[in-house]
Amino acid sequence: MTTKLFESILCAASLVTVAACGGSSANEPQTTTATVAMNQETTNRECGDGTVLFATGSAELTENDRASLNRLAQCLNRHDMDTLYVTGTADPRGDAEANHALGEQRAEAVASYLRSAGCEAQFIIRSRGEAGADDTQVLWPADRSAQVSQPVDPTAGVGVGH
């Protein structure tokens, strides 16, 4: 799970580079898939993925979550992220309306903490509630999350994010 955000971020940036290089002359270097993969791996190692898991029915951040989000905020600032989505989710327990509200609370908890940690990006809060949650109870902990992702860049023609 920890690789989704920064794979998306670097993939978008790298694919924009690939698209830009694709129209260059034959004498200019081309960006390769191997270069893109190396850049993704480096960023993932540096920043983590921007996913926070929550306890059942909770939007409370743990000390470990705050430490991870501090590192994420610093990394996002180094990579000049202007706008980011924070999408909260819930497992399928409870009714759909309550799960949607809980997903929104989780997303807001992450965005608020990132702001307080100095992240300068604008956050767009979204909730998927229980949409997309797995029916298998053993997988529900992964459904109780908030994920930070980069919005789609329509100028690049590349869809990234969640």
C-alpha positions as CSV (number, residue, x, y, z in Angstrom):
1,M,0.0,0.0,0.0
2,T,2.8,2.4,0.8
3,T,3.8,2.9,-2.8
4,K,0.5,4.1,-4.5
5,L,0.8,7.8,-3.9
6,F,4.3,8.3,-5.0
7,E,4.2,5.9,-7.8
8,S,1.3,8.0,-9.0
9,I,3.2,11.3,-8.5
10,L,6.4,10.1,-10.1
11,C,4.6,8.3,-12.8
12,A,2.7,11.4,-13.8
13,A,5.8,13.6,-13.7
14,S,7.8,11.0,-15.6
15,L,5.2,10.4,-18.2
16,V,4.9,14.1,-18.8
17,T,8.7,14.0,-19.3
18,V,8.3,11.0,-21.6
19,A,5.6,12.8,-23.6
20,A,7.7,15.9,-23.8
21,C,10.8,13.9,-24.9
22,G,8.8,11.9,-27.4
23,G,8.4,15.0,-29.6
24,S,12.1,15.9,-29.5
25,S,14.6,15.5,-32.2
26,A,16.5,12.3,-32.7
27,N,19.7,13.8,-31.2
28,E,18.1,14.5,-27.8
29,P,18.0,11.8,-25.1
30,Q,14.8,9.9,-24.6
31,T,13.3,9.0,-21.2
32,T,13.0,5.3,-20.8
33,T,10.7,3.0,-18.8
34,A,13.7,2.0,-16.7
35,T,14.4,5.6,-15.7
36,V,10.8,6.1,-14.8
37,A,10.8,3.0,-12.6
38,M,14.1,4.1,-10.8
39,N,12.6,7.5,-10.1
40,Q,9.4,5.9,-8.7
41,E,11.5,3.6,-6.4
42,T,13.6,6.5,-5.2
43,T,10.6,8.7,-4.3
44,N,8.7,5.8,-2.7
45,R,11.8,5.1,-0.5
46,E,12.0,8.7,0.4
47,C,8.4,9.5,1.1
48,G,6.2,6.5,1.7
49,D,2.8,6.3,0.1
50,G,0.5,8.7,2.0
51,T,-1.9,6.0,3.3
52,V,-3.0,6.0,6.9
53,L,-5.0,3.1,8.3
54,F,-7.5,3.6,11.1
55,A,-9.1,1.6,13.9
56,T,-12.8,0.6,13.4
57,G,-15.1,3.5,13.7
58,S,-12.2,6.0,14.3
59,A,-10.7,9.0,12.6
60,E,-7.9,9.4,15.3
61,L,-4.3,9.5,14.2
62,T,-1.8,7.5,16.2
63,E,1.7,8.7,17.1
64,N,3.1,6.5,14.3
65,D,0.7,8.1,11.9
66,R,1.8,11.6,12.9
67,A,5.5,10.6,12.5
68,S,4.8,9.3,9.0
69,L,2.7,12.3,8.0
70,N,5.5,14.6,9.2
71,R,7.9,12.9,6.8
72,L,5.2,13.0,4.1
73,A,4.6,16.8,4.5
74,Q,8.4,17.5,4.2
75,C,8.6,15.3,1.1
76,L,5.5,16.9,-0.5
77,N,7.0,20.3,0.0
78,R,10.3,19.2,-1.6
79,H,8.4,18.0,-4.6
80,D,6.3,21.2,-4.9
81,M,2.9,19.5,-4.7
82,D,0.3,22.2,-5.3
83,T,-2.9,20.3,-5.0
84,L,-3.6,16.9,-3.5
85,Y,-6.6,14.7,-3.0
86,V,-7.1,13.1,0.4
87,T,-9.7,10.3,0.1
88,G,-11.1,8.6,3.1
89,T,-12.7,5.2,3.1
90,A,-14.5,2.8,5.5
91,D,-15.1,-0.9,5.8
92,P,-18.7,-2.1,5.0
93,R,-19.9,-2.1,8.6
94,G,-22.5,0.5,9.5
95,D,-24.8,2.2,7.1
96,A,-23.7,3.9,3.9
97,E,-24.3,7.5,5.2
98,A,-22.3,6.9,8.4
99,N,-19.5,5.3,6.4
100,H,-19.4,8.2,4.0
101,A,-19.2,10.7,7.0
102,L,-16.4,8.6,8.6
103,G,-14.4,8.5,5.4
104,E,-14.7,12.3,5.2
105,Q,-13.6,12.6,8.8
106,R,-10.5,10.4,8.1
107,A,-9.6,12.4,5.1
108,E,-9.9,15.7,7.0
109,A,-7.8,14.4,9.9
110,V,-5.0,13.6,7.5
111,A,-5.2,16.9,5.6
112,S,-5.4,18.9,8.8
113,Y,-2.4,17.2,10.2
114,L,-0.4,17.7,7.0
115,R,-1.3,21.4,7.1
116,S,-0.2,21.6,10.7
117,A,3.1,19.9,9.8
118,G,3.8,22.6,7.2
119,C,2.6,21.0,4.0
120,E,1.8,23.9,1.7
121,A,-0.4,22.0,-0.8
122,Q,-4.1,22.7,-1.2
123,F,-6.1,19.6,-0.2
124,I,-9.3,18.4,-1.8
125,I,-11.2,16.2,0.7
126,R,-13.1,13.3,-0.7
127,S,-14.9,10.3,0.8
128,R,-15.6,7.0,-0.8
129,G,-17.3,5.7,2.3
130,E,-17.6,2.0,1.9
131,A,-17.6,2.1,-1.9
132,G,-15.0,-0.4,-3.2
133,A,-14.6,-2.0,0.2
134,D,-13.8,-5.7,0.2
135,D,-16.5,-8.2,1.2
136,T,-13.9,-10.3,2.9
137,Q,-13.8,-9.4,6.6
138,V,-10.1,-10.2,6.9
139,L,-9.3,-7.4,4.4
140,W,-11.4,-4.7,6.1
141,P,-8.5,-3.1,8.0
142,A,-7.2,-1.9,4.6
143,D,-10.6,-0.4,3.8
144,R,-10.4,1.8,6.9
145,S,-8.0,4.4,5.5
146,A,-7.2,7.8,4.1
147,Q,-5.0,8.1,1.1
148,V,-3.2,11.2,-0.3
149,S,-2.9,11.3,-4.0
150,Q,-2.1,13.7,-6.9
151,P,-5.0,14.8,-9.0
152,V,-5.2,13.9,-12.7
153,D,-3.2,16.2,-14.9
154,P,-5.4,16.7,-18.0
155,T,-2.6,18.4,-19.9
156,A,-0.5,15.3,-19.7
157,G,-3.2,12.9,-20.7
158,V,-2.2,10.7,-17.9
159,G,-4.7,9.5,-15.2
160,V,-3.0,9.2,-11.8
161,G,-4.3,9.0,-8.3
162,H,-7.1,7.0,-6.7
